[in-house]
C-alpha cells in the first residue's frame, strides 16, 4: 500500500522546488527588464538633450545679434577661429548646421553600435548609406576637421570616421572598443 502522506510530502517538495526555480527565473527576468528600462531611459534622455542642443545651435546662428557675438568670441580663440571662417555668410551657417546635424547623428550611431544597441542591419545601412555619403562633400570634411580640432565631436568618433576621408572603410565599433575589425 502507498503511504499517502509520503506521496503528498514528495509532491509538496517538488512543487516547492518548482516555485523556487520559477521565482529565481522571474527575478532574473525582472532584473533584465529593469536594466533595459534604464538603457531606454538613458537613450531617450540623450536624444532629448541632443535635440535641445541642436535647437539652441540653430537659434544662436539664426539670430543676427547672437551670431555676431558668437563669431566675435570664437574668432579670438585659436582653433575656434577656423569655425568662424566656416561661418562667414548666411549660406555657410545653413550648410554648417546640416553638416553638424549629420555629424552628431553619425556620432550617435557610432556610440549606439559600440554599446551594442544598434543591430547589424542598421549598422550596415548607417555606414553604407548615411555616413559614407557625407565623406564625399568637401564642406563636410572641412567642418568635420574643424569640429574634431576644436573638440566639438568625441575623439573616439574622430578616430573611427577619419579613415573614410582617405578612402578606407568603416570599422565596426561593436566588435572592439578600439575599432579593430573592418566592416
N, C-alpha and C positions, 0 to 999 in steps of 0.2 A: 504494500500500500504506500502511496505517495504522501509524504508529510506536507500537508497544505501550508503550514507555517514556514517551512523551508522554501517552498516554491514562491510564496509571497515575499519572503525576505530577499530571495535572489532577484525577483522582478523589481523590487524596490531599489536594490543595489544597482541593478542595470539601468533603471530609469534615472537614478541619481547621477550615475556616471555620464549618461547621455545629457542630462541637464547641465552638468558642469562643463562638458565639452561644448555644448551649444552656447552657453553663456560666454565662454572664452572666445569662441568664434565671433559672436556678436560684439563683444568688447573690442576685438581686433578690427572688425569692420567699422565700428563707431569711431575708433581712433583714426583709421584711414580716411573716413568721411570728414572728420574734423580737420585733418591736415589738408585735404583737398579744398575744403571750405576756406581755410586760412590762405591757401595759394590763390584761390579765386578772388578773395577779398583784396589781397595784395595786388594782383593783376588789375583789378578794377580801379583800385586807388591810384596805381601808377598811370593807368590810362587816363584817368580824370585829371591828374596833375599835368600830364603831357599836353592834354587838350587845353588846359588853362594856360600853360606856358606858351603854347602856340598862339593862343588868342592875345595874350599880353604882348608877345613879339609883334604880332600884326598891328596891334594898336600903337605900340611905340613907334613903329616905322610908318604908320599911316597918318599920324598927327604931326603936321609940319614942325611945330614948336618943340615937341618932344624928340622928333627925329633929329633936328638940328642940335639940340642939347646932347643927345646920344652920340652923334657923329663928332661933336667937339670933344667929348670925353674920350672916345675910343681913338681919335686921331692922335692924341697925346701919349698913348700907352703902347709904345714899342710894337709888338706883334699885332695888337689890335688895330694899329694904323692901316694894316693891309685890309682889314674888314671895312674900314672907312673908304678905302679905294674901291672896294667891290660895290659900294652903295652910293655911287656918285649921282646917279639920275633916278628918276621915279621908276623907270622900267627896270633898272638894276635892283631896286628894292623888291619889286614883284618877282623877278627871277630868283633873287636870293631866297625869298620866302618859300618858293616852290622847291628849290634845291634843299633848303634846310628841312622842310617837311619830309622830303624823300629820304634825306639822311637820317632824321630822327626815327622814321618808320622802319628803315632798314636796320638801324641800330637796335630798335625794339625787337625786331625779328631775330637778329643775331643773339640777343640775350635770352629770348624765349627758347630758341633752339638749344643754346648752351645749357639751360636749366632743364632741358628735356620736355618742355611743354609743347613745342611745335613738332608735328608729325613729319615723317619722311616726305610724304606727298606735298605738303605745304612748303617744306623747305626747298624742294625741287623747283616749285613754281616761283618762290621768292628769289632764289638765286639765278634761275634761268631767264625769268621774265622781268621781275621788278628791279632787282638790284643791278643786274648786268647792263641794262639799258642805260642807266644814268652814267655809267663809266664812259660812255661814248660822247657825252656832252662836255666840251671844253670848259664851259662855265661851271658845270657841276664839279669837275675835277678841281678847278681853282677854288671854288667855295669849300670843297672838302678839305683841301690842303690848308686853307686859312683856318677853318674850324678845327682841324687837327692841331695846327701850330698854336692856336690860342686856347686850346683845352675846352672847346665847346662840344666836342664829342669824346667819348671814352677811349683811352689809349688801346684797350683790347680790341675795340671795334676798328680803330685805325689800322692796327696790325693785321686784322682779318681782311679789311677791304682794300688796303693799298695794292696788293698784288694784281688786282683786276685791272688797274691802270697800266700795268706792264704786260698785259695780255695773258696772265695766268688765270686759272680757275679759282673758284672759291673753295675754301677748306671747310669741313663740317665741324662746327664747334661742339656738337653733341658727342662726338667720339673722344674728344680730349679737350681740356680747358685751354690748351695751347694751340689748338687748331692744326694738328699734325697730319690729318688724313684728307686727301683731296676728294671733292665731290665730283 
